[in-house]
């Protein structure tokens, strides 16, 4: 009996070990790993995606739409007759009158020339004084120089209407002009700095 059982066992053939069952997820992973179009290697597919960087508008593109004077701060102060641009229109009409008066000549276009220059001066002084006193932009030199020019011109024309202007008068008036200009410059500069500090304080507070 022992020999018979031994012989039968020896004649049996061993079956090859069954291969492990491959599920669908493993098959898809292998196929995607072999296919470079679908997923490439498993390491590349498993790597985290890089976050996209948001494009921020550059300073040049943001500031190209509107021009701002580097000496100004905040918003331009409005006039009492806003939204009517009266001063700007006065400057424009005065400039046109000045050009017309120059083309006609002093003899024919004298009144038009004087009216045009006066309109330009009035409009320019109003805009400059409004911006200066509000601390928006400084016009210290121009605002201090205009009264000096007016004073010098009035004195010289008054003397010339009565008698011949002596040469020493211009020298004396030059010293007066410097003193008046220095006084007005100091006064206007201090007024502008106070208004600018107040404007900056209100901007930070708001």
C-alpha positions as CSV (number, residue, x, y, z in Angstrom):
1,X,0.0,0.0,0.0
2,X,2.8,2.3,0.8
3,X,4.5,1.8,-2.5
4,X,1.3,2.3,-4.5
5,X,0.6,5.7,-2.8
6,X,4.2,6.8,-3.4
7,X,4.0,6.0,-7.1
8,X,0.8,7.9,-7.6
9,X,2.2,10.9,-5.9
10,X,5.2,11.0,-8.0
11,X,3.2,10.9,-11.2
12,X,1.2,14.0,-10.3
13,X,2.2,17.2,-12.0
14,X,2.5,20.4,-10.1
15,X,0.3,23.2,-11.2
16,X,1.9,26.5,-11.8
17,X,1.1,29.0,-9.0
18,X,-1.9,31.1,-9.9
19,X,-1.1,34.7,-10.7
20,X,-2.5,37.3,-8.4
21,X,-5.6,38.9,-9.7
22,X,-5.2,42.4,-11.0
23,X,-7.9,44.8,-10.3
24,X,-9.0,47.6,-12.6
25,X,-7.2,50.4,-10.7
26,X,-3.8,48.6,-11.1
27,X,-4.4,48.0,-14.7
28,X,-5.3,51.6,-15.4
29,X,-2.3,52.8,-13.4
30,X,0.1,50.6,-15.5
31,X,-1.5,51.6,-18.7
32,X,-1.3,55.3,-17.9
33,X,2.4,54.8,-16.8
34,X,3.2,53.3,-20.1
35,X,1.4,55.9,-22.1
36,X,3.3,59.2,-22.0
37,X,0.3,61.2,-23.4
38,X,-2.1,60.2,-20.6
39,X,-0.1,60.5,-17.5
40,X,3.6,59.9,-18.0
41,X,5.3,58.1,-15.2
42,X,3.7,57.4,-11.9
43,X,6.1,59.8,-10.1
44,X,5.1,62.7,-12.4
45,X,1.4,62.0,-11.9
46,X,1.7,61.8,-8.2
47,X,3.6,65.2,-7.8
48,X,1.5,68.1,-6.5
49,X,0.5,70.7,-9.1
50,X,2.2,74.1,-8.8
51,X,-0.2,76.9,-7.9
52,X,-0.7,79.5,-10.6
53,X,0.6,82.9,-9.9
54,X,-1.9,85.7,-10.2
55,X,-0.9,88.5,-12.5
56,X,-0.8,91.8,-10.7
57,X,-1.1,95.0,-12.6
58,X,2.2,96.9,-12.7
59,X,2.6,100.4,-11.5
60,X,3.2,101.7,-15.0
61,X,0.0,100.3,-16.4
62,X,-2.0,101.5,-13.4
63,X,-0.6,105.0,-13.6
64,X,-0.6,105.4,-17.4
65,X,-4.4,106.2,-17.5
66,X,-4.1,109.4,-15.4
67,X,-1.2,111.8,-15.0
68,X,-0.3,113.0,-11.5
69,X,2.1,115.8,-10.7
70,X,4.8,114.5,-8.4
71,X,4.6,117.7,-6.3
72,X,0.8,117.3,-5.7
73,X,-0.9,115.4,-2.9
74,X,-4.5,114.0,-2.8
75,X,-7.3,115.3,-5.0
76,X,-7.4,118.7,-6.7
77,X,-9.5,121.2,-4.8
78,X,-12.7,122.2,-6.4
79,X,-13.7,125.8,-7.0
80,X,-16.7,127.6,-5.6
81,X,-18.4,127.4,-9.0
82,X,-17.8,123.7,-9.6
83,X,-18.6,121.9,-11.9
84,X,-18.3,125.0,-14.2
85,X,-14.7,125.3,-15.3
86,X,-14.8,129.1,-15.2
87,X,-11.0,129.7,-14.6
88,X,-10.0,127.3,-17.3
89,X,-12.4,128.9,-19.8
90,X,-11.0,132.3,-18.8
91,X,-7.5,131.1,-19.5
92,X,-8.5,129.7,-22.9
93,X,-10.4,132.8,-24.0
94,X,-7.6,135.0,-22.7
95,X,-5.0,133.0,-24.7
96,X,-7.1,133.3,-27.9
97,X,-7.4,137.1,-27.3
98,X,-3.7,137.4,-26.7
99,X,-2.9,135.7,-30.0
100,X,-5.4,137.8,-31.9
101,X,-4.0,141.0,-30.3
102,X,-0.5,140.1,-31.2
103,X,-1.4,139.4,-34.8
104,X,-3.3,142.7,-35.2
105,X,-0.4,144.7,-33.7
106,X,-0.2,147.1,-30.9
107,X,-1.9,149.9,-32.7
108,X,-5.0,148.0,-33.8
109,X,-5.1,145.1,-31.3
110,X,-3.9,146.8,-28.2
111,X,-7.2,146.6,-26.2
112,X,-7.7,142.9,-27.2
113,X,-4.1,142.1,-26.3
114,X,-4.5,143.8,-22.8
115,X,-7.8,142.0,-22.2
116,X,-6.4,138.7,-23.2
117,X,-3.4,139.0,-21.0
118,X,-5.5,140.1,-18.1
119,X,-7.9,137.1,-18.5
120,X,-5.0,134.7,-18.6
121,X,-3.5,136.2,-15.5
122,X,-6.7,136.2,-13.5
123,X,-7.5,132.6,-14.4
124,X,-4.0,131.4,-13.6
125,X,-3.8,133.2,-10.3
126,X,-7.2,131.8,-9.2
127,X,-6.2,128.2,-10.0
128,X,-2.7,128.6,-8.5
129,X,-4.0,130.3,-5.3
130,X,-6.7,127.6,-4.8
131,X,-4.2,124.8,-5.1
132,X,-1.6,126.5,-3.0
133,X,-3.8,127.4,-0.1
134,X,-5.4,124.0,0.1
135,X,-2.0,122.2,0.2
136,X,-2.5,120.4,-3.0
137,X,0.5,121.8,-4.9
138,X,2.9,124.6,-4.2
139,X,3.0,127.8,-6.3
140,X,5.1,129.9,-3.9
141,X,7.5,131.5,-6.4
142,X,4.8,132.5,-8.9
143,X,2.4,133.9,-6.3
144,X,5.2,135.8,-4.6
145,X,6.6,137.2,-7.9
146,X,3.3,138.5,-9.4
147,X,2.7,141.2,-6.8
148,X,6.3,142.3,-7.1
149,X,5.9,142.7,-10.9
150,X,2.7,144.6,-10.4
151,X,4.2,146.9,-7.8
152,X,7.3,147.6,-10.0
153,X,5.2,148.3,-13.1
154,X,2.8,150.7,-11.3
155,X,5.6,152.7,-9.7
156,X,7.5,153.0,-13.0
157,X,4.4,153.9,-15.0
158,X,3.3,156.5,-12.5
159,X,6.7,158.2,-12.5
160,X,6.9,158.0,-16.3
161,X,3.5,159.7,-16.6
162,X,4.7,162.7,-14.6
163,X,8.4,163.0,-15.6
164,X,11.3,161.2,-17.1
165,X,12.1,158.0,-15.3
166,X,15.5,158.5,-13.6
167,X,18.0,155.5,-13.9
168,X,18.4,155.3,-10.1
169,X,14.7,154.6,-9.7
170,X,15.1,151.1,-11.2
171,X,18.0,150.4,-8.8
172,X,16.0,151.5,-5.8
173,X,12.9,149.6,-7.0
174,X,15.1,146.5,-7.4
175,X,16.0,146.5,-3.7
176,X,12.3,147.0,-2.8
177,X,11.3,144.1,-5.1
178,X,13.8,141.8,-3.4
179,X,12.5,142.7,0.0
180,X,8.8,142.3,-1.0
181,X,9.5,139.0,-2.7
182,X,11.4,137.6,0.3
183,X,8.5,138.6,2.6
184,X,5.8,137.1,0.4
185,X,7.8,133.9,-0.2
186,X,8.2,133.2,3.5
187,X,4.6,133.9,4.2
188,X,3.2,131.8,1.3
189,X,5.6,129.0,2.0
190,X,4.5,128.7,5.6
191,X,0.9,128.8,4.6
192,X,1.4,126.0,2.1
193,X,3.3,123.8,4.6
194,X,0.5,124.2,7.2
195,X,-2.2,123.3,4.6
196,X,-0.1,120.3,3.3
197,X,0.3,118.9,6.9
198,X,-3.5,119.2,7.4
199,X,-4.2,117.5,4.1
200,X,-1.8,114.6,5.0
201,X,-3.3,114.2,8.4
202,X,-6.9,114.1,7.0
203,X,-5.8,111.5,4.4
204,X,-4.2,109.2,7.1
205,X,-7.2,109.6,9.4
206,X,-9.7,108.8,6.6
